[in-house]
Amino acid sequence: MSNPTDLLGKRRLIARRIGAALSAAVLVLLHLVAVYLVALAYAAGHASPWERDAAAHSSVPAGLTLVAAATSALLTWSGVKSRRLRRGWYALPVALAAAALLRLTLLAPDP
């Protein structure tokens, strides 16, 4: 016959693993959105010398990427704090934010 504390421990372990999988799925989805926005920011360039809106077309997705990176960093912090995720999950929001900041500052198209 099984011990009730063993069953409770197994249920907690299963609940923790399900929570970790759901957290990881939400973060991966948010990271994919941010990667798409960074790709849009870098794809926006001058189509012709008369087009002056390229800077605006580039800065909007880069700014949205910063918002998505900040949101994913907060969700990552919450997951790491509750011990569902590891610290390595911080790497992607930092890399995405760095890519967006580079596009907004050093690699911005000339107006």
C-alpha positions, 0 to 999 in steps of 0.5 A: 500500500502506498504512503499518502505523503508519497502521493502528495509528493508525486502530485507536487512534482507533477504540478511543478513540472506542468507549471514549468512546461507552461511557463516555458511555452509562454516564454517561447511564444513571446520570444518568437514574437520578439524575434519576428519584431526584430527581423521586421525592424532590421528589414525596414530600410530605404526603398528609394532615396525619396523615402524618408519614413524608413526610420519610423518604420524601423523604430516601431518594431524595435520599440515593440521588441523592447516591450516584449523583451521587458515582459519576457524578462519579468516573466522569466524573473517570476519563473526563476524566483519560483524555481520553475525555470533556470537562470539561463532563460534570461539570455534571450530577453537580454539578446533581443533587447540588445538587438533592438537597442542597436537598431534604435541607436547605432544601426538606425537608418538615416532619416 
